[in-house]
Amino acid sequence: MLCKSMKKNYFYSSILVGVALFLASTLNAGTILLEGSFQGKNVYVQNPFSGTGVGFCTFEIKINGQVTTDEVNSSAFEIDLQNFNLNMGEKVIISLEHKDDCRPKVLNPEVLKPRSTFEITSIKVANNTLSWITKNESGKLPFLVEQFRWNKWIRIGEVDGKGGANGSTYQFEVTPHSGENQFRVKQMDYTQKPNISKTARFRNNSEEIAVRELKIKETLQFTGETMYEIYDSYGNIVKKGYSSSVDCQSFKKGIYYVNYDNKTEQFVKK
């Protein structure tokens, strides 16, 4: 009887020690937080043994505050986001609770970063307003608005993306130049590969703007308000803006180049 009693006590003692070790490991725990948006893919984690060599490093996973049922007692496991009925582009916060003497490694954190997947169903310019309609936006990424001027695409503004698979409508006020105008929008995601829309074109029949004098002392004057860029003879930009005149008193004497309206000219600061 004594022997059985000792075995029984040893058994309960072992359980108590195990519980104590587990509580100690959770009290001395770390947390890895991953934040992003659902892109339809799951997350994979490399899970080492704890520093003591007893059990694995990760002991709990939460998705948006809800504990998952994913099996974490292995050297690698998958966090199944499909089980949470998330919508494409919906915000996701993953919390990996791990023991303090080790650290799991997330193998593909990029799957939570928004991708530019938008498709344009309509893009046009009317009344100096660029408008476009999209579908299949898997992430909330800003749209960069660009205008073709002076033989290059220049950025003229930015509009926050709405995300979502359903159609979204956007608008941006533009400043056209005389003659043929071209506008487009694009997004850049973590891959750094631009997703570019088709081009919206329209013709502005307003009178062309000109430079009044190409040799100046103080002020460069245009025949109307225009967007402009001024470069020195080395190709450095020295001034840009939107106006009918530019104060050039601080410029050194020499040759300069000005982009304005839909053309480029050379002028001299005397």
C-alpha positions as CSV (number, residue, x, y, z in Angstrom):
1,M,0.0,0.0,0.0
2,L,2.8,2.4,0.8
3,C,4.4,1.7,-2.6
4,K,1.1,2.5,-4.4
5,S,0.7,5.7,-2.3
6,M,4.2,6.8,-3.2
7,K,3.5,6.2,-6.9
8,K,0.2,8.1,-6.6
9,N,1.9,11.1,-4.9
10,Y,4.7,11.0,-7.5
11,F,2.1,11.0,-10.3
12,Y,0.3,14.1,-8.9
13,S,3.6,15.8,-8.2
14,S,4.6,15.3,-11.8
15,I,1.3,16.9,-13.0
16,L,1.8,19.8,-10.6
17,V,5.4,20.3,-11.8
18,G,4.2,20.2,-15.4
19,V,1.5,22.8,-14.7
20,A,4.0,24.9,-12.9
21,L,6.4,24.8,-15.8
22,F,3.6,25.7,-18.3
23,L,2.5,28.6,-16.2
24,A,6.1,29.8,-15.8
25,S,6.6,29.6,-19.6
26,T,3.4,31.6,-20.3
27,L,4.1,34.2,-17.6
28,N,7.6,34.7,-19.2
29,A,6.2,34.9,-22.7
30,G,6.7,37.1,-25.8
31,T,4.3,38.2,-28.5
32,I,4.8,38.6,-32.2
33,L,2.1,40.9,-33.8
34,L,1.4,40.8,-37.6
35,E,-0.9,43.4,-39.0
36,G,-2.2,43.6,-42.6
37,S,-5.2,42.8,-44.7
38,F,-6.6,39.4,-45.9
39,Q,-5.4,38.6,-49.4
40,G,-6.9,35.1,-49.6
41,K,-3.7,33.2,-48.4
42,N,-2.7,31.5,-45.2
43,V,0.4,32.2,-43.0
44,Y,3.2,29.7,-42.4
45,V,5.3,29.6,-39.2
46,Q,8.6,27.9,-38.4
47,N,8.3,26.8,-34.8
48,P,11.4,25.8,-32.9
49,F,11.6,24.0,-29.5
50,S,11.6,26.1,-26.4
51,G,15.0,27.0,-24.9
52,T,14.6,24.3,-22.3
53,G,14.1,21.7,-25.0
54,V,10.7,20.8,-23.5
55,G,7.8,21.5,-25.9
56,F,7.6,23.9,-28.8
57,C,8.0,27.6,-28.8
58,T,4.5,28.9,-29.8
59,F,1.6,28.1,-27.4
60,E,-1.3,30.3,-28.7
61,I,-2.5,32.0,-31.8
62,K,-5.1,34.8,-32.0
63,I,-6.7,36.2,-35.1
64,N,-8.4,39.6,-34.4
65,G,-8.5,38.7,-30.7
66,Q,-10.0,35.3,-31.3
67,V,-8.1,32.2,-30.3
68,T,-7.5,29.8,-33.3
69,T,-7.8,26.1,-33.3
70,D,-4.6,25.7,-35.4
71,E,-2.3,22.9,-34.1
72,V,0.9,24.6,-33.0
73,N,2.7,21.6,-31.4
74,S,5.0,20.9,-34.3
75,S,8.1,22.3,-35.9
76,A,6.1,24.1,-38.5
77,F,2.4,25.0,-38.8
78,E,-0.1,26.9,-40.9
79,I,-2.4,29.7,-39.6
80,D,-5.6,29.0,-41.5
81,L,-7.2,32.4,-42.2
82,Q,-9.9,30.8,-44.4
83,N,-11.7,29.6,-41.2
84,F,-12.6,33.2,-40.1
85,N,-14.8,34.1,-43.1
86,L,-12.7,37.2,-43.8
87,N,-13.5,39.4,-46.8
88,M,-10.8,40.3,-49.3
89,G,-8.9,43.3,-48.0
90,E,-10.3,43.1,-44.5
91,K,-8.0,44.1,-41.6
92,V,-6.2,41.2,-39.9
93,I,-4.2,41.2,-36.7
94,I,-2.4,38.0,-35.9
95,S,-0.9,37.5,-32.4
96,L,1.6,34.7,-31.9
97,E,2.2,34.0,-28.2
98,H,5.5,32.3,-27.6
99,K,7.8,31.3,-24.7
100,D,10.4,33.9,-23.8
101,D,13.5,31.8,-24.4
102,C,12.7,31.2,-28.1
103,R,11.2,32.9,-31.1
104,P,9.1,31.5,-34.0
105,K,9.6,32.7,-37.5
106,V,6.8,33.8,-39.9
107,L,7.9,32.5,-43.3
108,N,5.6,34.5,-45.5
109,P,4.5,37.8,-43.8
110,E,4.1,39.4,-47.2
111,V,0.7,37.6,-47.7
112,L,-0.8,40.2,-45.4
113,K,0.4,43.1,-47.5
114,P,-2.1,44.6,-49.9
115,R,-1.6,43.8,-53.6
116,S,-2.6,46.1,-56.4
117,T,-5.2,44.1,-58.3
118,F,-7.6,46.8,-59.4
119,E,-9.2,46.8,-62.9
120,I,-10.5,49.9,-64.6
121,T,-14.1,49.6,-65.9
122,S,-14.2,53.3,-66.9
123,I,-11.9,56.3,-66.9
124,K,-12.6,59.7,-68.5
125,V,-12.2,63.5,-68.1
126,A,-15.1,65.9,-68.1
127,N,-15.3,69.5,-66.8
128,N,-11.7,69.4,-65.7
129,T,-12.4,66.3,-63.5
130,L,-10.8,62.9,-64.0
131,S,-13.2,60.1,-62.9
132,W,-12.6,56.4,-62.8
133,I,-14.5,53.3,-61.7
134,T,-12.7,50.1,-60.5
135,K,-13.4,46.6,-59.5
136,N,-11.4,43.8,-57.8
137,E,-9.4,46.0,-55.4
138,S,-8.0,43.5,-52.9
139,G,-6.3,46.1,-50.8
140,K,-6.6,49.7,-49.8
141,L,-3.8,51.3,-51.7
142,P,-3.6,55.0,-52.8
143,F,-4.1,55.8,-56.5
144,L,-1.4,58.1,-57.9
145,V,-2.8,60.5,-60.5
146,E,-0.5,61.3,-63.4
147,Q,-0.6,63.7,-66.3
148,F,1.5,63.5,-69.5
149,R,3.3,66.8,-69.9
150,W,6.6,67.8,-71.5
151,N,7.2,64.3,-72.9
152,K,6.9,62.6,-69.5
153,W,4.4,61.4,-67.0
154,I,4.3,63.6,-63.9
155,R,2.5,63.0,-60.6
156,I,-0.2,65.6,-60.0
157,G,-2.0,64.1,-57.0
158,E,-3.1,61.1,-54.9
159,V,-6.5,59.6,-54.0
160,D,-7.0,57.0,-51.2
161,G,-8.2,53.6,-52.5
162,K,-11.3,52.1,-51.0
163,G,-10.6,48.4,-51.5
164,G,-13.2,45.7,-52.1
165,A,-14.2,43.5,-55.0
166,N,-17.3,45.6,-55.9
167,G,-17.0,48.7,-58.0
168,S,-15.7,51.9,-56.5
169,T,-15.9,55.4,-58.0
170,Y,-13.2,58.1,-57.7
171,Q,-12.7,61.7,-58.8
172,F,-9.8,64.1,-59.0
173,E,-9.8,67.7,-60.3
174,V,-7.1,68.2,-63.0
175,T,-5.5,71.2,-64.6
176,P,-5.4,70.6,-68.4
177,H,-3.0,72.3,-70.8
178,S,-3.9,73.5,-74.3
179,G,-4.3,70.8,-77.0
180,E,-4.3,67.0,-76.5
181,N,-4.3,65.9,-72.8
182,Q,-3.6,62.5,-71.3
183,F,-4.2,61.3,-67.7
184,R,-3.9,58.0,-65.9
185,V,-3.8,56.4,-62.4
186,K,-1.6,53.8,-61.0
187,Q,-0.9,51.9,-57.7
188,M,2.4,50.6,-56.3
189,D,2.3,47.7,-53.8
190,Y,5.1,46.0,-51.9
191,T,6.4,44.3,-55.1
192,Q,7.2,47.8,-56.4
193,K,5.7,46.9,-59.8
194,P,3.2,49.6,-60.9
195,N,-0.3,48.7,-61.8
196,I,-1.2,51.3,-64.4
197,S,-4.7,52.1,-65.8
198,K,-5.4,52.8,-69.4
199,T,-5.1,56.5,-70.5
200,A,-7.9,59.0,-70.5
201,R,-7.6,61.5,-73.4
202,F,-9.4,64.7,-74.3
203,R,-8.7,67.8,-76.2
204,N,-8.6,71.3,-74.6
205,N,-9.4,73.9,-77.2
206,S,-8.3,76.9,-75.1
207,E,-5.6,79.3,-76.5
208,E,-2.0,78.2,-76.2
209,I,0.1,80.0,-73.5
210,A,3.3,81.7,-74.4
211,V,6.3,83.4,-72.7
212,R,6.1,87.1,-73.1
213,E,9.9,87.7,-73.2
214,L,12.8,85.2,-73.4
215,K,15.4,87.7,-72.0
216,I,14.5,88.9,-68.5
217,K,15.9,90.8,-65.6
218,E,13.5,90.0,-62.8
219,T,10.2,88.3,-63.8
220,L,9.3,85.5,-66.3
221,Q,5.8,86.2,-67.6
222,F,3.3,84.0,-69.4
223,T,0.3,85.0,-71.3
224,G,-1.9,83.1,-68.9
225,E,-1.8,80.9,-65.8
226,T,0.0,77.7,-66.3
227,M,1.8,74.9,-64.5
228,Y,5.6,75.3,-65.0
229,E,9.0,73.9,-64.1
230,I,12.3,75.9,-64.5
231,Y,15.7,74.2,-64.8
232,D,19.2,75.6,-64.9
233,S,21.7,74.8,-67.6
234,Y,22.9,71.7,-65.6
235,G,19.4,70.2,-65.5
236,N,18.7,71.1,-61.9
237,I,15.1,72.1,-61.1
238,V,15.1,75.6,-59.5
239,K,11.5,76.5,-59.3
240,K,8.0,75.0,-60.1
241,G,4.4,76.0,-59.5
242,Y,1.3,77.3,-61.2
243,S,1.1,81.0,-62.0
244,S,1.1,83.6,-64.8
245,S,4.5,85.0,-63.7
246,V,7.6,83.8,-61.9
247,D,10.0,85.9,-59.7
248,C,13.5,85.2,-61.0
249,Q,15.4,87.9,-59.1
250,S,17.4,85.3,-57.1
251,F,18.5,83.4,-60.2
252,K,22.1,83.8,-61.3
253,K,22.7,85.2,-64.8
254,G,22.7,82.6,-67.5
255,I,20.6,80.2,-69.6
256,Y,17.5,78.5,-68.2
257,Y,14.8,76.1,-69.5
258,V,11.1,76.4,-68.7
259,N,8.4,73.7,-69.1
260,Y,5.0,75.3,-69.3
261,D,1.6,74.6,-70.9
262,N,2.5,71.8,-73.3
263,K,5.9,73.0,-74.4
264,T,9.5,73.8,-73.4
265,E,11.5,77.0,-74.1
266,Q,14.9,78.4,-73.3
267,F,15.2,81.9,-71.7
268,V,18.1,84.1,-70.5
269,K,18.4,85.7,-67.1
270,K,20.3,89.0,-67.7
